């Protein structure tokens, strides 16, 4: 610690270089944090799923529908606490750009199955007692200014229908860019082929042990019917969506790796230049009796201070930005856009690693020179 | 008087490691940009090449994708014999088609994606150029046989010649593999339209594809079908239909590419400035000497900018070389128009490479401005006195 003043003096000697290096670190770390956050949100479905929930779809694919009558049969399966239809409506609000999810559900069962939804009891009562009622997530209120009592028309290209709903409540929890409404209501309005049909069922099991049993039992009921089912945990269902996107994860990791590597090059170059320019000074320090280890530590300390400052500004800046602007409002399926603790820790670890790795070779080389060699340097 | 280019190149090679680190940083920036853009371009090219210029696709009024479209059998007969549809002998060049999805696990994974199954009519092959069977044979109409695109067969389990897959209660046997000239159909399984209709218990078709005699006929057919109030159908040029799909899939990627590239470029630019400032500082005395010899401030300025641009050019070259092998990589993602897999190649096209080069050189140019201006502003006396 007694050399901390010397390290600081050295850092401030070429202020412009230090500033440029730190700026480069800051923007790169910001980018890594942003990409990691995108990746977190991308895999949220599988990582943050409710372990007690299952999804039942048609055995062939989501392109096929299931009869709503399956609901009664599923409800009798031991271990099933609640079950309801969960049908993608694909309704568009005014313009295709206003994309948000909207689902037809068995309204009175909604709170039983989607346990994460929170809303006032008064609004809940208003919603379940009005067939035309709908509830919207808090973020849709932020985006479109929806309010209870408002009439909202959604146009669904799948069913070729425009349907008017009346907003009865606002909920929080889960994906807050979702609108739920009564399957019963829309069932009267859809074309004949879609009548009494749903795209999936959402099931809540009594316990984690029941989940695989329920999946098997449900599928075996419908095995030899016209509408065989595939039931899987919400997690597996989400993973199937994530795998649909292909190698997104690997691609993002690849990009993050490239950024981290360029960070190493930038820092390595800076430290190499710094060390080289001070070769003669090293000779003098050695002549004064400084040990090789001490000299190396001076350089390592310098690199670590620079990367730590860069990391703190980059991480702090990212936190500040993402806390003040909620980007998740504008990205479909993203529930939040705040870096996780793991992401921030990872970014910090990357910068420390870069700090150490960037200086190792230069420090090792220059501290190992003889006094004469170092003093003779022409840098 | 300009400094000889030799001066620049000698200097670049003096500090090899520093030059290389800077060039490689720019190379990574350019490479990442190019890779993401190549992904977006792959999707775009697959979709834009998919439509034939004279083909017309008829969908249900209001539907946005083939999957949620339906055309009745009665309407098919009305459509096929309209004026302006090309005839093959006495048969109109038009085909009813039916689309459905089947969920298949990817190779080496438990989970997978939806694959499109297209029921095709007798004329469907003739309506699509580039189609050829590459293994096995074509399916026989009326049987529950299927041909699978080679790419899909490579990416998913149980879709090779001889394998069986189930649609509802019907088993289909894969009898052949096909290529479709890099088009969107290379992400599909093809079966007989009537077999598929009976196994999915559908009494309507999804779409009707037809060939118009010429552009005028195409336009008037489209207008006539769309305007006919009794049909409740819409007709669009097949090319437009596929072009409209590209935005959703590749738009996100392009935004991502530009976002990442700009931020990485800022980082690389700062690093480049560091290198150039160091070069200027190291050569202060040299700059003084050059000025004494009669070289102008502007010559010094240009020399340093050129040096930086050359390093950036090398960097951009590295970036392009890094991205180029991707041209041979085939990948796939979900096409959210039809909610199913679309297989395609990364496409590092010459125009993308050109823009990558411009981008890389741009970083070098902008990064060099301040250090070069500094170099050109030295007073001769001070510069010569520098240690």
Interface residues (C-beta under 8 A of the other chain):
Chain A: X16 X17 X20 X21 X23 X24 X25 X27 X28 X30 X31 X35 X60 X61 X62 X63 X64 X157 X158 X160 X193 X226 X228 X230 X236 X239 X240 X242 X243 X244 X245 X246 X247 X248 X251 X254 X255 X258 X259 X261 X262 X263 X265 X266 X268 X269 X270 X272 X273 X277 X379
Chain B: X17 X18 X21 X22 X24 X25 X28 X29 X31 X32 X35 X36 X39 X60 X61 X62 X63 X64 X65 X67 X68 X70 X100 X101 X102 X103 X106 X109 X111 X112 X113 X114 X166 X167 X168 X169 X200 X201 X260 X263 X264 X266 X267 X268 X270 X271 X273 X274 X275 X277 X278 X282 X331 X332 X333 X334 X339 X340 X341
